[in-house]
Amino acid sequence: MAEPFVKVPIATNLVGIKDGMQVGEWRDSNEGLGGGKYAFNVNAVFVPAALQAIASLKESGVLDSYVPGDAVFAQAESFAQIWQEKAPAFFRVSYSATEARNKITAYAERLGVPADPALSSLTGEGVGFYAVSLDKNGKAIPVIHSDIGFMMLFDKPTEGEIEYALQGIMRPFPAGLMTPVGLVVANSVYASENLQRIFSNGHYHGSVIWSWQQALLAAGLERQLTRDDLSEPTRQLIAHHRNDLWQVIKEGQKIKTSELWSWAIVDSEFTISPFGQGQGHTTESKCGAVVEYGLPGNSPAWVSHGCR
């Protein structure tokens, strides 16, 4: 599956969701990838990480009695290098500072969320981030997402990639993914109005907080800090974002055992809102699945996925 991209490294040779399917990785609602075919996490992280793991296993010798001299395994490291160098670039999206300010201001007004923290995080250089997916033609679907955690946990990105990835997600929402009550898994501030409607705080894979995605990013940042090839400024950047992440994780302690939760604005501030209890909340399936979570003191949390 990795070979076509190695031979001809174009977007449409990446590993895509199977033809006729809308799902195929963890964002498994029909809308989770924004209608995309080529997922960031699969192509920018999992394929190159798997190839590198194959190369490491081959190098260790533990596979010699099973696949002695296998040419496919011998190619794994060179395949991994090409994927690591070329695949993530297809998902890069950038906007000028003016474009970003206009889109953030309009989206914040539409959602009724404070805009000042998000606007204050911008610089004159504009913004850049990795898109959640590419469409069937290889065009980026400009939704900011939390799968950067996979990159931090499974890969060994360059210092430039670390800075680019973390700056893209760690700005205050709606410039990035950070809210005072958790890190949302998707932000469609730069997308079309149609996509914004399906990435709301009432959609299963929209601008909601997933506990395991926060844990994933926290673990990934810790892993990057174990490296001995990073400069001190990069280490300080990672440590700074790690501390910010843990601060919002602590804010969600009372609901941390939930699969996910949403948020609401009360008196101009973000507050936790159990997912599934708000009007218009939409779960991963349109055929009867229901997800509800109670806060301590309320009715017990329960889950019913009628179509899984």
N, C-alpha and C positions, 0 to 999 in steps of 0.2 A: 504493500500500500504506500510505502514511503518512496519507492523507486521512481515513479513518474515525475515527482517534483524535483528529485535529484537530477534527472536527465534534462528536464525543461522546467526551471523554477519560476513558473507563473502561477497566479492565484488560483486558476481553475484546475491546477494539478495538485492542490492541497487535498487533504482528506475531508470529504464532505459527508453530510447526513445522507443516508441511502435515498435513492430516487423514490419518489412517491411518499416519503415520510416527512413529517415536520419536526420530529424529535429524535434525539440520539445521544444526549449527554445529560448532565445533571439539571440543566435548566429545561426540564422536560414538560413544561406546558407548551401548548401550541404557539404561544407568543414569546416564549422565553428568550429566543435568539432574534426576536424582531423580524421573523420571516427569513432569517439567514440560513445558508447552507453550510458554510465553513466556519466552525466555532473557533474563537480565539483559544480557549483552553486546550482543545484537541491539537490544534496545529502549532501554536506558539509555545506550548508547554509539553503536552503528553507525548506527542510523536518524538520530538528530539530527546526528551528525557528517557523514553523507552529505548531508543536507539543507543543512547549513551550507556544505559544499564546493560544492554546486550553486549556492547563492546567491553564493558568492565567485567562481565561474567566470562567472556571469552578470554580476556587477558589473564584472569585469575587461574585459568586452567581447570576449573571445576566441571566444564562441559566437554573436555577433551575426549572422554570415553564415549560420549554420546554423539558428538558431531565433529570428529577429527578432520581438520583441514577444510571445514565447510566454507566455501567461498562467500556465501551469503553473510555468515557471521563475521567474516573478515572485512566485509564492507561496512559494517555497522558504524564504526567510528567516523569514517569519511562521510557517510550519510548524515550522521548526527551533526557534524560540523556545518554542512550545507544547510540543514534545516534550522540550526541555531542562528546562523548568520543571516538567512534570507527570509524565513517564514514570518517572524514577528513584524517585519517592516510593512507587510501588506495591511496590517491592522492599525497602523499609525494614522491618527486624525489630528489636524491642527486648525486653529482659528486665531485670527488676529485679536488683539486686546479689545478693539472696538466691537468686533463681532461678538466676542464672548460677553462683554458687558451688556450689550443689547439683548442677547438671548437670555442671559441670567436674570436681568431685570424683568423682562416680559414673563418668564416662566415663574419667577418668585411671586409676581403679582397674580398670575393665574392660580397658583396653588395657595396663596395667602400665607406664604412663609417669609420670614425676615430675609432681606436681600443684602443688607450691609456686611455681615461677616463674609459672605461669599464674594462680594465685590472687592472687599478689602484684601482678599487673598490673591488677586490678580496682579500681574506685573505688566510692564509695557511690552514684554516680549510675546504676549499672547498665551494661549494654552495648547497643550497637546495631551493625547491619551490614546490608549489602545481600544479599538472598537470591540464590541461584544462578538461580532461575527461579520462575515462577508456574504453578500447575496450570491445568487447563482452565477452572476457575471463577474464576481470578484470585487464588487464595490462595497466599501466599508459601510456598515450600519452604525451610525454614530451614537452609540449608547455606552456611557461609562459603566464599568462593572467591577465586581469584586474578585474576579478570577485571577487578578494579579497575585492573590495569595498562593495559587498553584505555582506561579513562576518563582515566587520567593522560596517556596518549600522544596520544589523538585529540581529547579535549575540553578545555574551559576551565571546569572546575568552580569554584564559588564557594569562598571560604575555609572556610565551614561544611561544604560537601560534601567538601572535601579532608580536613579533620580527621575527619569522620565515617567516610569510606571507609578512611583509613589506620589509624585506631584500631581499626576492625573487623577488619583482617587482620594487623596487625603485632604483636599480643600474642603471647606464647609459646604454642605449642600445648600443650594443647588449648583454650586460651581464644581463640587466633587461629590463624594459619598458620605462624608462625615456629618452626622447630626448629634446633638447632645444626648440622644437616647440610643445610639448605635450606628454602625456602619451599614448603610443600605446596600443591597446587592446590585442595584441598577439605577441609573439616572439618565433620563432621556431629554435633558435640557437642550441638547443640540439637534435633536431629531425632529421629524415632522409632527404635526399635531395628531395625526392618526396614531403614530407610535407613542406619543406622549399619553394618549388615552389608555393604552394597554400596558404602560409601565408606571401606573399610578401606585399610590400607597394602599390601594385596595386590590391589587393583583398579586398573585402567588409569587411571581418572579419579577415584580415591579420594584418600586422604591420602598421596600420593606427590609426588615433586619432578620437575618438568619443567624442563629447562634453558632452553628458549626462553621459558617464562612468567616465569622470573626475569629474563631479559634484557629482556623486555617491560616489566616493572615498573621495572627500573633505567633504561631509556630514558625511560619516562614521567615518572619523578621528575626526571630531568635536564631534560626539556622544561618541566615546571612551574617549575623554577628559572630558566628564561630569561624568564619573564613579568615585566613591570614594574609590575603592578597588585596584587601581593601584599604584605601587611604583613610586617614583620620577624619577628614571632612565627611566622607561617605558614611563612615561608621556613626558619626554624630547625627547625620541626617536620619539614618535608620533608627537609632536609639530615640531620637525626638519623636518620630512617628509611632514607634512602639509605645512610648509613654502616653501619647494622645489616644491611641487605640485602647489601651487598658483603662484609661479614664472613662471612656464611653461604655466599655464592657461592664465596668463596675456599676454604671448607672442602670444597667438592665438586670441586676442581680435578682430582683423579685420575680422575674419572668424567664430566667436563664434556662430553665429546663424545657421551655417551649421550643418547638421546631422553628418557629418564626414569630415575629410580631410586627405591628405597624406603629404609626405615630399619628398624633393630631396636634393642632396648634390651639392652645388654651391660654388666653391672656398674653398673646404674642410670643409664647414659648412652646417648644416641643415637649410633648408628653407621650408616654407609652400608651398604645391602644392595642388591645389583644386582637390578633388577626382572626377574621371570620365572624366577628360580632358587629362590624360596621356595615352600614348600608352600602350595597354595591360591591362588597368584597367578592372577588372571583378567585376560585381555587384552580389547581393545575388541570382540571378536567371540566368539560362542559356537560358531562353526562351524569351529574348527581353527586360528585364528591363534595364533602363538607369538612371544613377544618375549623375547630373552635378551641380557644384556650382561655381559661379563667385565671384571673389574678388571685393571689392568696386572699382568702376571705370571701371569694365569690364561689360560684359553682365549680366543681372539679374540672380540670382540663380533660378534653376527650377529642378523639380523632376518628373520623369515619371517611375512608377513601372508597367510595362506592364503585370505582371503575379501575382500580389498580390490581 
